[in-house]
Amino acid sequence: MIIKLAKLVLPPARMCAALAVGLLELGLAVGHPFPARASDVTLAETGSTLINPLFKVWAAEYMKTHGGVTISPAATNSVVGVEQAIAGAV
């Protein structure tokens, strides 16, 4: 039996955004040797200008229910977001 998978073709900006999100998730998963308390958590997000309005709403709502968590979204662009994630700036 042969199963053919459709090719996933994404425009460069979407590819960069997907990579940035993956890097962010990886950094959150392995970035801390011990669990952080809510009062210790500050997240800086940068990247896609397309999803920034949605992310701002999500961040504001999340911070309302998770005291001590600070999330600062910044719409730079996908390339800058990936570069900053790779450099460890965010």
N, C-alpha and C positions, 0 to 999 in steps of 0.2 A: 504494500500500500504506500503510495507516495502522497504526501501532503504538501501542497504548495502554499506558501505564505505570501501574502501581498507585501510588496515593498512599501516601507514607510518612508515617504518623502515629505520632508518638512522644509519650509523656507528657512534660510539662514537665521533670521531673527527668532523664529520659533525654536529652532535647534539650540540656539544660545540660551534662550529662556529656559528650556527644558533642562539643559546642562546646569544652569545656575540653580534651579530648584533642587536638582539632584545633589549638587555640591553642598547646598545649604542643609539638606536633610542629612547628608553624610556627616557634616560638621556638627550638627546637633546630636547625632547619634553617638559619635566617638570623640567629640571634642572635650568632654569632661570626664576625668577619671573617677568622679564621685557624683552622685545625684545632687543637683542644685536645688536649693530652696527657692520658692517664688520670689523672695526678697532679693535674691542674688542674680536674677535673670534680667539681662538687657539684650535685646535682639536688634541688630541693624540690618535692614533689608534694602537692597539696591538692585536695580535692573530694569525690567520691562516697564515701559511707559504704558503699554496696553493694559496690563492688569493692575496698575498702580491704584486707580480709583477703587477697584474692588478690594484690594489689599488694605487700603486705608480704612475702609468700613469694617473689614474683618478684624484688623488690629485693634481698632477702637472698641468693638464689641468684646473681643477677647480680653482686653485689659480691664473692662468693667467687671468681668466675672473672675479674674485672676489677679487679685491684689498683689502689688509688688512686681508685676511683670511689666517691663517697658519695651515697646516695639516701636521702632522708628523707621517707617517706610520712606524710601527716596526713589523717585523716578529718574534714573540717569539714562540708561538705555541698556539693551541686553548685552552688548559687547562689554561695556564698562562694568556691568554687574558681574559677568563671568571673570573679567580681569581682577576685580576686587576680591572675589571669592577665592580665586587661585592664589592671590597674594596674601590672603588671610586678613585683609582689611575689614571684611564684614563677616 
